[in-house]
């Protein structure tokens, strides 16, 4: 699925950059992309993926934390400290 999504994204970007359809077609594509990005189902899916990704990273770091290179461990600790007590509302909507 990841490769399919990457391919579709690449094809869309290639079309936009290489199209000779003009500004009107570009604006149509941009509006369509914005409509998709603002769709509550898409936003909720992105939010769920972000939460699951953070949980996976946390579990992985807990398991292999002592085997990580020092610079990686320091970066993870700094990100955890910076994020303490801050609710991440990315991807949420009032709909």
NORNOR-V438442 format. One record per helix or strand. SS is the DSSP state (hx for helix, st for strand). FROM is the first residue (numbers start at 1). TO is the last residue. If there is no record, write none. Layout:
ss,from,to
SS,FROM,TO
SS,FROM,TO
//
This chain:
ss,from,to
hx,2,18
hx,23,37
hx,40,67
hx,70,83
//
